[in-house]
Amino acid sequence: MNSFLPINRQEMYDRGWEQPDFVYVCGDAYVDHPSFGHAIITRLLERYGYKVVMLCQPDWKRKESIMEFGEPRLGFLVSAGNMDSMVNHYTVSKKPRSQDAFSPGGKRGFRPDRATICYSNLIRQVYKKTPIILGGVEASLRRLSHYDYWDDKVRRSILLDSGADLLSYGMGEHSIIEIAEALDSGLAISDITFIKGTVYKAKSLDNVYDYIKLPTYREVTESKKQYARSFLLQYENTDCLTAKTLVEEYKPYEFVVQNPPAEPLSMQEMDDVYGLPYMRAYHPVYESQGGIPAISEVKFSITSNRGCFGGCNFCALTFHQGRRIQVRSHESILREAKEITKDKEFKGYIHDVGGPTADFRHPACEKQKEHGVCSNRQCLFPTPCPNLNTDHTDYIALLRKLRKLPKVKKVFIRSGIRFDYVLADKKSGFLKELCQYHVSGQLKVAPEHVSDRVLACMGKPRHAVFQEFVRQYENCNGKLGLKQYMVPYLMSSHPGSTLKDAITLAEYIRDIGYMPEQVQDFYPTPGTISTCMYYTGLDPRTGESVYVARNPQEKAMQRALIQYRNPANYDLVAKALHREHREDLIGFGEKCLIPPRKIRKQPQNQNIQNASKKKSKDNRKGKRR
């Protein structure tokens, strides 16, 4: 019978273990579901025969908390969790978030800032020589020097600041098993320098071959041009077939070396990973604390693919999952769907079947299999590549099989589709299938902006492409007799976006009669081209200057313009319009965004209070006379 992995010493003893092979230290609460990275890595190690225990959200203020299981035989595995801990803690305006969906009851405060560094330092205080291996999104995207938005400076590789020995970047399935086997064979952690998908420290380059030397840490901290150059070299070396080893020097005799990425998982390997014996729930210990809210978003969803060749500049997937598409077989997905239908809380609705981009179910082109992804162009931007395979036939067949399962009433697609990719498919009829069966009344899409210049900075298609998709979507629903709407995701303050562009976006929102409930203000997170633009003011691929809105008030104005109908945003919108000399948008005309400011009359009781104060004052003056 399946069970959760041990979360304390007693549960470890109950399994008859005196010492674990690995202690997995995690910033998230323990959720044994394949949407959580810690669940995949620990279950995979378990499959290979290793004894793994979970030390989730230890008290970072007490070094004793790291000693719950004693010293592991092979090492500590450290991850901040499913999110970068700083993104988890703070909004784009650097204000503390009120909730943490990955913690008990959704409450914040269960993990420290920069959790990967904090946990590793805590371990090293107690266990001086025990191997520490970093993994997860936070470590993966900070593996080399990187701009840190919260410190507003370039920070060193997280491998140096953490005091860890080795870092596994990307999704990690291949590298973690190779690391475990190397340690189990008796190799010292300092000798494990040969595994793809890992980063290690070196005192010399005598044993490093065929590498690219990046600008030094000193150079990237002193020159934004050098930072942009370093980032581009990293970006061009993210494919397992073409990437070189990258070397970054921090000082004489101190180097950080990044091996080429691990190979993507085959279909069989994907099936094996998602077929591991997950409990598909959070550990019962959290029940009395309100559970773990994050499970609700994925409990009835299915991951069908990984990777994304969409190439949005503000997305870090290229650095983490890569641009190669990895997919599960129909049989594997159907088995998981049948398991979902057995859940007592299942109401007949599969919430999602997808991944980073739901409708990517095969490589972008056949050439990728032999030659890797192109380093000098994107698959979809600025226009779809002539070699792009846009066939949705496999995805349609999968969705049809899922719809036929007993107990399944509806299968939704919520993880997003690429509308330009859908338009490029002229044969499969996917749009009709989507509208007829897989939209829950509203289709969420991400045009992000309407200014072609801003869209180019984002790596998104021209606005005319989105307009054509809207036209076809509405036409298709009309033919089907369905009243279904579209919810566009929009972003403010992305590099390249001026106040003038923000006003243009507001006018578009006005014209389509849409009032966004949510707006994403650009968040400069590690590992994206857009963050490089934000920090340097340069497009790393061309060297051209890019406008960046850094002033907090201007960022607030850009955001407010997208929600100009909100009375709370009136002052910011008015200030933006005046600044750009667009007073023509202030008035009562149908093209106006806001009305002129009205002179507010004081409430009657306020007038009475003021008259009473005046009379009292006059009386006092009379007495003094």
ABEGO torsion letter per residue (X at the ends): XBBBBBABAAAAAAAGBABBABBBBBABBBBBBAABAAAAAAAAAAAAGBBBBBBBGBBAABAAAAAAAEBBAAEBBBBAEABBAAAAABBAAGBBBABBAABBGGBBGABBBGAAAAAAAAAAAABAABBBBBBEAAAAAAABBBBBAAAGBBBBBAAAAAGBABBBBEAGAAAAAAAAAAAAAGBBAAABAABBGBBBBBABAAABBGBBBBBBAAAAAABAAAAAAAAAAAAABABAAABBBBBBBABBGBBBBBBBBBBBBBAAAAAAAAABBBAGBBBAAAAAAGEBAAAAAAAABBBABBEBAAGBAABAAAAAAEABBBBBBAAAAAAAAAAAAABAABAGBBABBBBABAABABBABAAAAAAEBBAABBAAOABBBAABBABAAAAAAAAAAAAABBGBABBBBAAEBBAAAAAABAAAGAAAAAAAAABAGBBBBBAGBABAAAAAAAGBBBAAAAAAAAAAAAAAAAAAGBBBBBBBBBBBGBBGBBAAAAAAAAAAAAAAGBBBABBBBBBBBBGBAAAAAAAAGBBAAAGBBBBBBABAAAAAAAAAAABAABAAAAAAAAAAAAAAGAAAABEABAABABBBBBBBBBBAAAAAAAAAAAAAAAAAAAAAX
